[in-house]
Amino acid sequence: MTGTILVAYATRYGSTREVAEAAAATLREHGLTVEVEAVRDAVVGDRHDGVVLAAPFYVGAMLKDAVRFLERERTALERLPVALLACGPLSADDDIAAARGQLDDALVKLGWLQPVAAEMFVGKYDPHHLRVADRLLTALPASPLHGVGARDDRDWKAIRAWAAALPGLLQAAGGPADGQRLSA
């Protein structure tokens, strides 16, 4: 690959940005030129040889900013290899298979998107930094986040290992993604 890999991220509280930056650093360690941008500002251009999208899932759905990016950049993304890094469950104790199922469901809805790699990772949660609306939801006794304290169970080793495999997958795809999956 001689061009640049775009690592675009959607985030509500900054955790997915941190994960995107770690993935980008790993790609750079493997000799790739990488740009990191928020999806709101990211534009896929001719200089890009591939795209890594980092997106959080909330209540079973991909953050809308990420979905809007995919829709807005669809034409460009259809001709490039794309990898999808998702952040979802708050704990390694949570059902990661169910969270992965949410990612798979999102990919089914985006039938045109066939990532060369897609994986769900544990995210981070800090109730002290929630916006008012989110804070109100977590105050409800029925909320799965009711009474849950701050936690950061992100597995940086697994995230970096996943990103380290991307250069070969992106290069092998070389054009439209072939749907091959990479698991952490």
N, C-alpha and C positions, 0 to 999 in steps of 0.2 A: 504494500500500500504506500502510495506516495503522497496522498492527500491528507486531509484532516478528518478526525473523528469528532463529531459533535456529541457531547454529553449534555442532553437537555433534561432539566429536572422541574418537577412540580412539587411544591411544598406548601404546607399551611403554617407550620411552626419551625421549620428549619432543619429538622432531622433528615429528611430525604435529600436536602442540599448537601449535608455532611456526607451522606452515603455516596451521592453522585461525585463529590470531590475525591473521596477515597478511591472510587472506581477509576476516575480520570487519572489520579496519581499512579495507579497500578498500570494503566495503559501507557502512560508516559515512560514508566520504568521498562516497558517492553518496546520502547523505541518509537512509539506513535506520537504524532502531533495531535493535540487534543484541545478543543475549545469547550468550555463549560458555560452554559447559559440557562437562565430561567426560561421555561417554555413560553412565557408571555413575550419575551424578547427574541427568542430563537427563530431563525429562518434557515431552512435547509437550502444550501446553495451548491453550485457546481464544484466548489472546492472540497466538498465533503465526500469521503469514500464510505462512510457508514455513520449510523446514529445509534446512540445508547440513550434510551429514555428511562429515567428514574421517576417513579410515580408512587405516591402513597395510596393505600386503600383505606377508606373510612366506611364503616357500616356496610362492608361487602362490595363497595363500588370504587372504581378508580376516581381520583380527584378530578373534578370537571375541567380544571385548567389543562390537565394532561390529555383528556379526551378532545378538547378544543384544538390543542396543538396537533394531535393526530389527524383530525378532520381538516384543519387549515393547511397542513403540509402533506396531505395524502399523496398528491401527484409526485412530489419529490421522493417521498418515503417508499413508494411502490417500486422505484428503480434502484434503491439502495438496500444493503443489508442493515437490518435493525435488530437491536437487542433490547429487551425489556427487563428492567430491574424494579421489582415492586417491594414496597415495605408495608406490612400489614399488622400481623398480630403483635401484641404488646409484650408477650412473654414466650420464651422457649417452651414453657409448659402448656401454652395454648395449642389448639389443634392446627398444626401447620399444614396438614393435608387438606383441611377444610378451607384454610386461607388460600392454598394453592388452587383449590377448586374455584374460588372467586376469581383468581387470575385467569384460569382457563375459560371460565364463563365470559369474562370480558373479552378475551381473544376470539371466542366464538361470535360475539356481537360485532367484532371488528374483523369479519371474515377475510377481508382483503389483506390484513396484516399477518404475515407469516414470519415471525421473528426467528433469527438464527439461534437465539438463546432467550429464555424467559425464566425468571425465578422469583419466588416470593421469599423475603427475608423478614425477620423480626424487626420491629421498629422501636421507637422510644416514646415515652409518655411522661409528661410533667403537668399535673393539674394546675400548678401555680401559674403557668403561662397560657392557659386557655382563654380564648375570647369569651365574652359574656354569654353568648348563645350556647356555646359548647359547655361552659361551666354550669349553666342552668340544666342542660340535659344530663350531665353527670350527677347532679344533685338529686335526680329522681331515683327513688328506691328501686325501680325496675331497670334502671340503666346498668349494663354490665360493667360500667366504670365507676359505679357508686362506691365510694370508700376506697378506691384503688389509689395507692400512693405513687409517687414518682418512681420510674424504673427505666433502665436503659439496658436491655438484653441484646443489643445488636451484636452480631457475631462478625467482627471485623475480619477475622481470618477467613471465614467462609465467603464474605463479600469480596475480599481481595483475590481469593482463589478463583471465584467465578469470573471476575474481571480479567484475571491473568489468562484465562482460556479464550477470551474474546478475540484477540488479534488473529488467531488461526481460523476461528469460525467466520469472522467478518471477511477475511481474505478469501477463504474457501468459497464463500457465497458469491463474492465478486460482483454481484448484480442483484437481481431479485432474490430475496431470502428463500431458502429451500425448506424452511419449517423444522430444521433440526433443533432439538432441545438440549440445553445444557442444564444439568441439575447440580446443585451445590452438594 
